[in-house]
């Protein structure tokens, strides 16, 4: 299962995964990714501040390019998952703000103007379920999309019961996130314009 997830993540970043296995000497897994170093501001944010990643994929831009960038908040504690979702959303025309737990997500929504929230379910401090309930209790009407490795039959229902609007399982594809953005942000912008 772990290698399958890694392969999906590598493919999302337009990379290559190579496996060499020899009896009694072990297995070597090599990952090659087309990353470029981005300019990082001299001033580094505090551990609690939302941040942008320093490395971005060289994938081509995809189809969703709205009149202004979509403001996406991503609550995800795993650095590799942060890299993947940030890269995909950036390619889809989003400005991405990353936070590492539910507490930071609730604070960020209160301080920023976002179009959509992508919420990991399993995080330290406050998990995605608790964070979503807290946001809904505060009157937040933003689309909140669960992004989780939990794929059992009841997991989708658990996310929806917590107040999330949709569910994406890991590993995901750029096409999946593109559809989510069109479904939730496109519809929301149409409503606001009318």
N, C-alpha and C positions, 0 to 999 in steps of 0.2 A: 504493500500500500504506500509506504513512504517513497519508494523509488518512482512509483506511478505519479505521485503528487509532484515530485521533483521534475520529472519529465514534462508534466503539464506546465509548470512554472517556467522551465527553460524554453519551451516552445512559445510561450506568451512573450518572452523577451527576444524572440528570433535567434535563440542560441542553439547549440548542439550538445547532445549528451552521448558520450561514448563509454561503453562498458567492455572491459577485458577481464575474463575470469579463467583461472587456472586451478585445477584440482590440487589441493594441499598447499597452494601458495596464496590463495585469496582472490579477491576481486578488486579491480581498480575502476573507479567511476570518474570520468573527466568531463567537466562542464566548460564550454566555451561560450562566452557572452559578448555581444557587440556593444560594449559600454564606452562612453566617453566621459572624461572628467569635466564636471561643470564648475563654473566659478562659484566659490563659496565666500560669502561676506566675511570680513575679518572678525566681526563681532559674532560670537556663537550664542544661540539662544539658551536660556536656562532649561534644565531638564523638564520643567513643567510647561514650557511654552510650545504652542503649535510650531511646526517646522516643515521646511521643504527638504527633500532628499538631495544629496550632493551628486548622485549618479543617476543619469537618465538613459533610457534605451534609445537607440537610433532608428526605431521603427518608423514607417511612414505615417503621416497624418491620416486619420480615418474620416468617416462620413459626417459626424455630427459637429458642425461648426456654426454655432449660433451667433447672433448679432453681438453679444458680449460673452466672454468666457463663462462657462458654468462654474459656479462656486461650489465645490464639493468638499465636505468635511469627511475625513476617513478616520475612524477610530479603530486602530489595529496595533497590537503590542509587539508583533513579530517583525523584526527588521527586514527579513526577506520578503514577507508578504507586503510590507509597506512599499518596498522597492517595486514589486510587481504591480500592485494596484495603482501606485502613483504614476508609473510609466504608462500603463494602459490608459488611465484617465487623462493624462497629459496629452497623449496621442489623439484622444477623442475631443480635445478642445477645452479641457477643464483646468481651472486653477485649483490646485489641491492643497488643503491644509491637513496636516497629519497630527493626531494626538494618540497617546499610548494607552489610555484607559477611559472607562465610562465617565469618571469624575471630570476629566479634562474635556470630554465631549460635551457634557452638560454646560460647563463653563464657556466653552468656545461658541456654542449655539447662542448663549446669552450675550456674548460680546461681538459676534460677527453676523454677517448677512450671507447665508448660504442658500443654495437652491436644493440641495439634497445631502443626506447623511448616509454614508456606508458604515455599518456598525458590525464589528466582529462580536461574536456572542461570548467567547471565553477570554476575558481580560482580567488583570489584577485590579485591586482596589474596588472598582465597581464594574461588573460585567455588562455586556450589551443589553441584556434583558432589563436589568435594574436601571440603566441609563435611559433606555427608551421609556420605561414607565415614568421616570422622573421628568423627562422632557414633556411627555403627554400631560402629566399633572400640572406642569407649568403653562400649558396651553399651546405648546409647540405643534404646528400643523405641517411642518416640513415632511417631505417623503423620507422615511427611514427604511433603508434596505439592509437586511441581515446579510452578512458575508461570512459564511461559516463552513468548517469542515464536517460539521454534524449533518449527516445525510440520511438518518433513519426516518421512517415514515412519520413519526410524531414531531420531528424537529421543526418542520415548516409550520405546523400548527402552534407549537410553543412560541415561535417568533411572532406570528400574527396575533396570538393571544396577549403577548407583551406590548402590542401596539405598533409593531413594525408593519410596513405596508407591503413589503415584498421580500424575497428570499433568493440568494444566489449561493450556490455551493462551490467550495474550493476543490480542485482548481477550476477557475472560470476562464472564459475566452474574451477577447476584445469585442466579439460580436454580441456576447451576452450582456456586457456592460453597456454597449452602444444601445441595445434594445431597452435596457432599464432606463437609461437617460432619456431616450425618446418617449418612452411610456410615461415617466413621472415628471421630468422637467419640461418636456414639450407640452404636455397637457396643462401643467401648472402655469406656464408662461401664457398659453392661450387664454386661460381663465382670467389671469391678471390683466391681459390686454383688452378683454371684452368688457 
